[in-house]
Amino acid sequence: MIAREHIFESFCRPPYASKHYGVYVVLRGKAQPQSLYCLHGSAQPICYNPVHCHAFREQTMNAPTTDIGTLQRTTQGFEGVLSRQLDHDAGAVWRMLTDPQAMAQWLAPGSIEPRAGGTVRIDFADSGTVIDSRVTAFEDGRLLAYSWSSGSEPERPMRWDLAPVDGGTRLTLTLQIPANEDAAKACAGFEGHLDMLAAALEGVPIKFPFQRFLQARGAYQAQLAG
C-alpha cells in the first residue's frame, strides 16, 4: 500500500488540468523519496524539482486553457476576471499576496504596506518595470486592491478577493485595463503568475510558464473576437 506523506491535489486541478486526473503523493521508503506519482493514469515518477524535471515543467507550463478567466469590453476599456480554487486556507493565500518573501516566489520582489493608502512597490528587475502605487482598498485576509501602474501611467485598477470554499480558498483577480492596451496580453500574463502562485503554495516554485502565457493570450484574443 502506498504511504501518503503529502498530497499535491493542486497539480491535478485547474490551472494544471481541466479535469481531476488523479492525486499525486510523495512516496516514503523509495530510493527517491521526493518523487511524485499519480494514483491513476500514468504512474511514472515526476521529479520534485521543477528546474530539473522536464515532465513536471511540461505538465505545469503546457496546461490547457479551458479554465482561463473571462475578458470583456467595458465603456472605459476592458475587464478581466481570473480565479483559482486553492487547497489552502485564506491565511496561506493572503501571505502569498502580501509577504515580500512570498511575493518574490511567484510575482516579483516588492512590498505592500497592509492598509488603505499604503505604499505598493513591485520591481520586475529583468524588464525594468516598476509598479509604484497605493493600496486603494484593504480588508485584512480578504480584500486587496491597488493600481498596476507607476507615476504618470494610466490607472490600471486590480483587486484580489479571497473567499473560503470547501477545503480551501477561492482567489479572484479582477483587472481593469485601459482601452488602448493589449488586454489579452495582460490577462495572459496574470494567468502565468497565478500558475506560479499555485505552485509556490505547494512548495515547488516554477519559472514563468511562457507556453501557458502564449496559449492563454490566444484564448483571450478569441474571447474578444467572439
Buried (B, 14 or more C-beta within 10 A) or exposed (E): EEEEEEBBBBBBBBBBBEEEBBBBBBBEEEEEEBBBBBBEEEEEBBBBEBEEBEBBBEBBBEBBBEBBBEBEEEEEBBBBBBBBBBBBBBEBBBBBBBBEEBBBBBBBEBBBBBEEEBEBBBBEEEEEEBBBBEBBEBEEBEBBBBBBBBEEEEEBBBBBBBEEEEEBBBBBBBBBBBEEEBBBBBBBBBBBBBBBBBBBBBEBBBEBBEBBBEBBBEBBBEBEEE
